[in-house]
């Protein structure tokens, strides 16, 4: 199974993506045939900063869980209940 096929199961989830030119936390918006679309989150303000489309050949690593991801989900959730 190819990585992008597996990632389709995680659309709309918060992830950490490391690619050839950097790494960012964000929400996986969509997965295409050879790219991903990622809404980048500023971890200081917990607001969406920008949207990136990254070609699959540049992606090194995608973290789907862990303590940092859980913290981001908790902070985004707490801001949603306040607004």
Secondary structure as GFF3:
##gff-version 3
##sequence-region A 1 83
A	DSSP	alpha_helix	3	7	.	.	.	ID=ss1
A	DSSP	three_ten_helix	8	10	.	.	.	ID=ss2
A	DSSP	beta_strand	14	19	.	.	.	ID=ss3
A	DSSP	beta_strand	22	31	.	.	.	ID=ss4
A	DSSP	beta_strand	35	42	.	.	.	ID=ss5
A	DSSP	beta_strand	47	55	.	.	.	ID=ss6
A	DSSP	three_ten_helix	56	58	.	.	.	ID=ss7
A	DSSP	beta_strand	59	63	.	.	.	ID=ss8
A	DSSP	alpha_helix	67	82	.	.	.	ID=ss9
###
